Amino acid sequence: MIAINAHFDGKMIAPDEPPNLPLNTVFRVRIGESAGEPHPRSALAWLEGNAIDDDLPANLSGRHDCYLYGSQIRPPSIGNILGGSAQL
């Protein structure tokens, strides 16, 4: 007997990976929940598990154009700090 992991999408049962089975063959399928196998992790759990410590600058998100495109880093203006358009 062959066991294949599959999921139900609301309309049909689909294998998680393509099975190596002969074409045009009739099979008997028995359905049961997998015992002892955890459910897939959420995206947040995956991000947490795959986070890395690196030496990226702390202000990367605020100045990403400077790092990506090589534009000059300008000191913040008073207008940007206070929400207006005044320049130093």
MARFI-835840 format. One record per atom (N, C-alpha, C, O): z, x, y; residue in one letter; residue number from 1; atom name. Coordinates in steps of 0.001 Angstrom, whole numbers. Layout:
BEGIN
((Z, X, Y), "A", NUM, "CA")
...
END
This chain:
BEGIN
((0, 839, -1166), "M", 1, "N")
((0, 0, 0), "M", 1, "CA")
((0, 895, 1244), "M", 1, "C")
((640, 1946, 1251), "M", 1, "O")
((-713, 481, 2289), "I", 2, "N")
((-816, 1215, 3543), "I", 2, "CA")
((-60, 444, 4614), "I", 2, "C")
((-184, -778, 4698), "I", 2, "O")
((720, 1139, 5432), "A", 3, "N")
((1417, 520, 6553), "A", 3, "CA")
((736, 960, 7849), "A", 3, "C")
((464, 2143, 8054), "A", 3, "O")
((471, 0, 8705), "I", 4, "N")
((-176, 270, 9988), "I", 4, "CA")
((679, -321, 11094), "I", 4, "C")
((1056, -1491, 11025), "I", 4, "O")
((991, 467, 12108), "N", 5, "N")
((1707, -63, 13270), "N", 5, "CA")
((730, -838, 14136), "N", 5, "C")
((-365, -361, 14435), "N", 5, "O")
((1134, -2033, 14536), "A", 6, "N")
((268, -2896, 15337), "A", 6, "CA")
((1119, -3691, 16304), "A", 6, "C")
((2347, -3705, 16210), "A", 6, "O")
((456, -4346, 17226), "H", 7, "N")
((1150, -5210, 18176), "H", 7, "CA")
((369, -6518, 18333), "H", 7, "C")
((-834, -6570, 18077), "H", 7, "O")
((1068, -7567, 18755), "F", 8, "N")
((457, -8872, 18963), "F", 8, "CA")
((297, -9076, 20458), "F", 8, "C")
((1285, -9028, 21191), "F", 8, "O")
((-928, -9305, 20929), "D", 9, "N")
((-1175, -9438, 22364), "D", 9, "CA")
((-1238, -10887, 22838), "D", 9, "C")
((-1662, -11153, 23963), "D", 9, "O")
((-826, -11805, 22006), "G", 10, "N")
((-852, -13212, 22367), "G", 10, "CA")
((-2009, -13968, 21727), "G", 10, "C")
((-1973, -15194, 21617), "G", 10, "O")
((-3041, -13228, 21302), "K", 11, "N")
((-4192, -13841, 20656), "K", 11, "CA")
((-4453, -13263, 19271), "K", 11, "C")
((-4807, -13987, 18341), "K", 11, "O")
((-4274, -11958, 19148), "M", 12, "N")
((-4589, -11314, 17864), "M", 12, "CA")
((-3668, -10126, 17620), "M", 12, "C")
((-3028, -9617, 18540), "M", 12, "O")
((-3615, -9702, 16381), "I", 13, "N")
((-2845, -8512, 16013), "I", 13, "CA")
((-3802, -7330, 16083), "I", 13, "C")
((-4851, -7328, 15439), "I", 13, "O")
((-3430, -6322, 16872), "A", 14, "N")
((-4289, -5151, 17067), "A", 14, "CA")
((-3551, -3898, 16627), "A", 14, "C")
((-2389, -3711, 16988), "A", 14, "O")
((-4206, -3028, 15850), "P", 15, "N")
((-3554, -1776, 15440), "P", 15, "CA")
((-3324, -869, 16648), "P", 15, "C")
((-4138, -833, 17571), "P", 15, "O")
((-2203, -135, 16634), "D", 16, "N")
((-1893, 791, 17716), "D", 16, "CA")
((-2853, 1972, 17730), "D", 16, "C")
((-3140, 2523, 18792), "D", 16, "O")
((-3348, 2363, 16575), "E", 17, "N")
((-4325, 3445, 16442), "E", 17, "CA")
((-5415, 2961, 15488), "E", 17, "C")
((-5145, 2145, 14607), "E", 17, "O")
((-6653, 3458, 15654), "P", 18, "N")
((-7719, 3020, 14742), "P", 18, "CA")
((-7388, 3391, 13293), "P", 18, "C")
((-7176, 4566, 12996), "P", 18, "O")
((-7342, 2421, 12396), "P", 19, "N")
((-7030, 2724, 10997), "P", 19, "CA")
((-8248, 3303, 10267), "P", 19, "C")
((-9394, 2995, 10595), "P", 19, "O")
((-7973, 4130, 9293), "N", 20, "N")
((-9034, 4707, 8472), "N", 20, "CA")
((-9173, 3844, 7221), "N", 20, "C")
((-8620, 4160, 6167), "N", 20, "O")
((-9930, 2734, 7356), "L", 21, "N")
((-10096, 1774, 6274), "L", 21, "CA")
((-11582, 1556, 6010), "L", 21, "C")
((-12402, 1699, 6917), "L", 21, "O")
((-11929, 1213, 4780), "P", 22, "N")
((-13346, 956, 4479), "P", 22, "CA")
((-13840, -296, 5207), "P", 22, "C")
((-13114, -1282, 5337), "P", 22, "O")
((-15081, -237, 5677), "L", 23, "N")
((-15674, -1370, 6388), "L", 23, "CA")
((-16023, -2501, 5431), "L", 23, "C")
((-16236, -2288, 4238), "L", 23, "O")
((-16074, -3700, 5980), "N", 24, "N")
((-16486, -4909, 5247), "N", 24, "CA")
((-15662, -5139, 3987), "N", 24, "C")
((-16196, -5558, 2960), "N", 24, "O")
((-14383, -4870, 4063), "T", 25, "N")
((-13481, -5071, 2934), "T", 25, "CA")
((-12433, -6103, 3338), "T", 25, "C")
((-11933, -6074, 4462), "T", 25, "O")
((-12104, -7002, 2435), "V", 26, "N")
((-11086, -8019, 2701), "V", 26, "CA")
((-9722, -7439, 2365), "V", 26, "C")
((-9553, -6812, 1320), "V", 26, "O")
((-8747, -7645, 3246), "F", 27, "N")
((-7382, -7138, 3041), "F", 27, "CA")
((-6395, -8285, 3131), "F", 27, "C")
((-6660, -9289, 3792), "F", 27, "O")
((-5272, -8140, 2477), "R", 28, "N")
((-4147, -9054, 2617), "R", 28, "CA")
((-3156, -8384, 3571), "R", 28, "C")
((-2771, -7231, 3375), "R", 28, "O")
((-2759, -9108, 4582), "V", 29, "N")
((-1875, -8551, 5607), "V", 29, "CA")
((-525, -9235, 5517), "V", 29, "C")
((-438, -10463, 5524), "V", 29, "O")
((513, -8445, 5434), "R", 30, "N")
((1882, -8961, 5475), "R", 30, "CA")
((2472, -8561, 6820), "R", 30, "C")
((2343, -7414, 7247), "R", 30, "O")
((3108, -9499, 7474), "I", 31, "N")
((3614, -9240, 8817), "I", 31, "CA")
((5133, -9194, 8795), "I", 31, "C")
((5793, -10081, 8256), "I", 31, "O")
((5668, -8140, 9392), "G", 32, "N")
((7113, -7987, 9521), "G", 32, "CA")
((7406, -7033, 10663), "G", 32, "C")
((6593, -6165, 10980), "G", 32, "O")
((8554, -7191, 11272), "E", 33, "N")
((8925, -6294, 12367), "E", 33, "CA")
((9281, -4924, 11814), "E", 33, "C")
((9836, -4806, 10721), "E", 33, "O")
((8958, -3894, 12578), "S", 34, "N")
((9323, -2533, 12192), "S", 34, "CA")
((10831, -2382, 12341), "S", 34, "C")
((11395, -2714, 13384), "S", 34, "O")
((11467, -1887, 11314), "A", 35, "N")
((12920, -1697, 11363), "A", 35, "CA")
((13237, -271, 11776), "A", 35, "C")
((12644, 683, 11273), "A", 35, "O")
((14169, -140, 12688), "G", 36, "N")
((14656, 1182, 13064), "G", 36, "CA")
((13767, 1945, 14024), "G", 36, "C")
((14128, 3053, 14422), "G", 36, "O")
((12621, 1407, 14416), "E", 37, "N")
((11765, 2093, 15371), "E", 37, "CA")
((12031, 1532, 16764), "E", 37, "C")
((12027, 316, 16954), "E", 37, "O")
((12261, 2405, 17732), "P", 38, "N")
((12544, 1909, 19078), "P", 38, "CA")
((11286, 1315, 19722), "P", 38, "C")
((10161, 1692, 19393), "P", 38, "O")
((11506, 393, 20635), "H", 39, "N")
((10396, -170, 21396), "H", 39, "CA")
((9895, 882, 22370), "H", 39, "C")
((10646, 1791, 22724), "H", 39, "O")
((8652, 787, 22811), "P", 40, "N")
((8133, 1764, 23774), "P", 40, "CA")
((8995, 1796, 25032), "P", 40, "C")
((9501, 772, 25491), "P", 40, "O")
((9146, 2993, 25571), "R", 41, "N")
((9968, 3144, 26773), "R", 41, "CA")
((9233, 2608, 27996), "R", 41, "C")
((8006, 2520, 28019), "R", 41, "O")
((10006, 2260, 28995), "S", 42, "N")
((9403, 1805, 30237), "S", 42, "CA")
((8828, 3006, 30986), "S", 42, "C")
((9135, 4155, 30666), "S", 42, "O")
((8004, 2731, 31972), "A", 43, "N")
((7406, 3803, 32782), "A", 43, "CA")
((8486, 4598, 33500), "A", 43, "C")
((8373, 5818, 33621), "A", 43, "O")
((9532, 3929, 33978), "L", 44, "N")
((10614, 4647, 34661), "L", 44, "CA")
((11357, 5573, 33710), "L", 44, "C")
((11739, 6679, 34094), "L", 44, "O")
((11564, 5134, 32476), "A", 45, "N")
((12225, 5993, 31499), "A", 45, "CA")
((11354, 7208, 31193), "A", 45, "C")
((11865, 8314, 31019), "A", 45, "O")
((10029, 7002, 31126), "W", 46, "N")
((9125, 8128, 30882), "W", 46, "CA")
((9177, 9116, 32044), "W", 46, "C")
((9249, 10324, 31822), "W", 46, "O")
((9142, 8620, 33272), "L", 47, "N")
((9210, 9500, 34442), "L", 47, "CA")
((10505, 10301, 34452), "L", 47, "C")
((10504, 11499, 34735), "L", 47, "O")
((11606, 9630, 34142), "E", 48, "N")
((12889, 10319, 34112), "E", 48, "CA")
((12905, 11410, 33041), "E", 48, "C")
((13427, 12501, 33269), "E", 48, "O")
((12339, 11116, 31892), "G", 49, "N")
((12329, 12079, 30802), "G", 49, "CA")
((11371, 13235, 31007), "G", 49, "C")
((11538, 14293, 30400), "G", 49, "O")
((10366, 13049, 31858), "N", 50, "N")
((9370, 14088, 32078), "N", 50, "CA")
((9449, 14720, 33458), "N", 50, "C")
((8550, 15464, 33848), "N", 50, "O")
((10502, 14438, 34195), "A", 51, "N")
((10670, 15040, 35519), "A", 51, "CA")
((10883, 16542, 35374), "A", 51, "C")
((11469, 17009, 34397), "A", 51, "O")
((10401, 17285, 36354), "I", 52, "N")
((10547, 18736, 36313), "I", 52, "CA")
((11230, 19226, 37583), "I", 52, "C")
((11127, 18603, 38640), "I", 52, "O")
((11918, 20333, 37466), "D", 53, "N")
((12465, 21014, 38628), "D", 53, "CA")
((11443, 22061, 39038), "D", 53, "C")
((11017, 22873, 38217), "D", 53, "O")
((11058, 22045, 40279), "D", 54, "N")
((10103, 23040, 40750), "D", 54, "CA")
((10460, 23456, 42167), "D", 54, "C")
((11484, 23040, 42708), "D", 54, "O")
((9616, 24275, 42757), "D", 55, "N")
((9933, 24804, 44082), "D", 55, "CA")
((9075, 24169, 45172), "D", 55, "C")
((8681, 24843, 46124), "D", 55, "O")
((8781, 22863, 45038), "L", 56, "N")
((8040, 22176, 46083), "L", 56, "CA")
((8910, 22063, 47329), "L", 56, "C")
((10125, 21899, 47221), "L", 56, "O")
((8304, 22150, 48506), "P", 57, "N")
((9088, 22015, 49726), "P", 57, "CA")
((9703, 20624, 49848), "P", 57, "C")
((9114, 19637, 49408), "P", 57, "O")
((10869, 20555, 50436), "A", 58, "N")
((11574, 19281, 50572), "A", 58, "CA")
((10814, 18300, 51450), "A", 58, "C")
((10966, 17089, 51289), "A", 58, "O")
((9995, 18798, 52378), "N", 59, "N")
((9280, 17914, 53301), "N", 59, "CA")
((7848, 17628, 52838), "N", 59, "C")
((7006, 17264, 53658), "N", 59, "O")
((7563, 17780, 51580), "L", 60, "N")
((6207, 17612, 51072), "L", 60, "CA")
((5650, 16226, 51371), "L", 60, "C")
((4490, 16104, 51767), "L", 60, "O")
((6448, 15186, 51191), "S", 61, "N")
((5919, 13843, 51407), "S", 61, "CA")
((5611, 13586, 52869), "S", 61, "C")
((4674, 12848, 53176), "S", 61, "O")
((6376, 14176, 53784), "G", 62, "N")
((6137, 13972, 55204), "G", 62, "CA")
((4967, 14777, 55729), "G", 62, "C")
((4374, 14408, 56743), "G", 62, "O")
((4625, 15853, 55073), "R", 63, "N")
((3560, 16737, 55558), "R", 63, "CA")
((2548, 17051, 54452), "R", 63, "C")
((2036, 18167, 54370), "R", 63, "O")
((2271, 16072, 53615), "H", 64, "N")
((1384, 16333, 52480), "H", 64, "CA")
((-11, 16757, 52911), "H", 64, "C")
((-638, 17557, 52217), "H", 64, "O")
((-523, 16249, 54036), "D", 65, "N")
((-1849, 16680, 54499), "D", 65, "CA")
((-1873, 18173, 54796), "D", 65, "C")
((-2871, 18848, 54543), "D", 65, "O")
((-779, 18680, 55328), "C", 66, "N")
((-705, 20108, 55635), "C", 66, "CA")
((-824, 20936, 54360), "C", 66, "C")
((-1496, 21967, 54348), "C", 66, "O")
((-184, 20495, 53306), "Y", 67, "N")
((-201, 21251, 52067), "Y", 67, "CA")
((-1510, 21046, 51302), "Y", 67, "C")
((-2013, 21978, 50673), "Y", 67, "O")
((-2061, 19837, 51351), "L", 68, "N")
((-3289, 19553, 50604), "L", 68, "CA")
((-4535, 20106, 51277), "L", 68, "C")
((-5404, 20679, 50621), "L", 68, "O")
((-4615, 19929, 52600), "Y", 69, "N")
((-5857, 20239, 53304), "Y", 69, "CA")
((-5766, 21469, 54196), "Y", 69, "C")
((-6758, 21857, 54813), "Y", 69, "O")
((-4597, 22086, 54274), "G", 70, "N")
((-4459, 23317, 55038), "G", 70, "CA")
((-4398, 23123, 56537), "G", 70, "C")
((-4568, 24087, 57284), "G", 70, "O")
((-4162, 21908, 56999), "S", 71, "N")
((-4060, 21714, 58446), "S", 71, "CA")
((-2781, 22367, 58948), "S", 71, "C")
((-1836, 22593, 58193), "S", 71, "O")
((-2779, 22661, 60234), "Q", 72, "N")
((-1631, 23363, 60806), "Q", 72, "CA")
((-414, 22445, 60840), "Q", 72, "C")
((-520, 21245, 61092), "Q", 72, "O")
((727, 23037, 60582), "I", 73, "N")
((1980, 22293, 60648), "I", 73, "CA")
((2433, 22294, 62101), "I", 73, "C")
((2702, 23346, 62680), "I", 73, "O")
((2513, 21092, 62685), "R", 74, "N")
((2942, 20960, 64074), "R", 74, "CA")
((4384, 20488, 64101), "R", 74, "C")
((4793, 19686, 63261), "R", 74, "O")
((5154, 20978, 65056), "P", 75, "N")
((6525, 20472, 65159), "P", 75, "CA")
((6486, 18988, 65523), "P", 75, "C")
((5573, 18546, 66220), "P", 75, "O")
((7452, 18231, 65066), "P", 76, "N")
((7454, 16799, 65381), "P", 76, "CA")
((7605, 16583, 66880), "P", 76, "C")
((8343, 17309, 67546), "P", 76, "O")
((6905, 15582, 67410), "S", 77, "N")
((7022, 15267, 68831), "S", 77, "CA")
((8202, 14334, 69040), "S", 77, "C")
((8685, 13694, 68106), "S", 77, "O")
((8650, 14272, 70271), "I", 78, "N")
((9757, 13366, 70598), "I", 78, "CA")
((9321, 11930, 70332), "I", 78, "C")
((10110, 11110, 69863), "I", 78, "O")
((8057, 11632, 70635), "G", 79, "N")
((7549, 10277, 70399), "G", 79, "CA")
((7623, 9896, 68935), "G", 79, "C")
((7984, 8767, 68605), "G", 79, "O")
((7284, 10827, 68050), "N", 80, "N")
((7363, 10523, 66618), "N", 80, "CA")
((8801, 10322, 66189), "N", 80, "C")
((9090, 9488, 65331), "N", 80, "O")
((9694, 11078, 66779), "I", 81, "N")
((11109, 10970, 66416), "I", 81, "CA")
((11685, 9669, 66930), "I", 81, "C")
((12430, 8995, 66218), "I", 81, "O")
((11336, 9294, 68204), "L", 82, "N")
((11912, 8105, 68842), "L", 82, "CA")
((11053, 6866, 68653), "L", 82, "C")
((11465, 5775, 69047), "L", 82, "O")
((9872, 7001, 68064), "G", 83, "N")
((9011, 5850, 67845), "G", 83, "CA")
((8071, 5573, 69000), "G", 83, "C")
((7448, 4511, 69015), "G", 83, "O")
((7931, 6464, 69968), "G", 84, "N")
((7009, 6284, 71100), "G", 84, "CA")
((5890, 7284, 71035), "G", 84, "C")
((5616, 7841, 69972), "G", 84, "O")
((5228, 7527, 72166), "S", 85, "N")
((4102, 8452, 72194), "S", 85, "CA")
((4362, 9685, 73056), "S", 85, "C")
((3427, 10438, 73330), "S", 85, "O")
((5590, 9914, 73489), "A", 86, "N")
((5892, 11067, 74337), "A", 86, "CA")
((5767, 12353, 73561), "A", 86, "C")
((6139, 12418, 72389), "A", 86, "O")
((5246, 13375, 74206), "Q", 87, "N")
((5080, 14699, 73591), "Q", 87, "CA")
((6040, 15679, 74221), "Q", 87, "C")
((6469, 15490, 75360), "Q", 87, "O")
((6381, 16730, 73490), "L", 88, "N")
((7227, 17803, 74050), "L", 88, "CA")
((6457, 18602, 75043), "L", 88, "C")
((6991, 19547, 75623), "L", 88, "O")
END
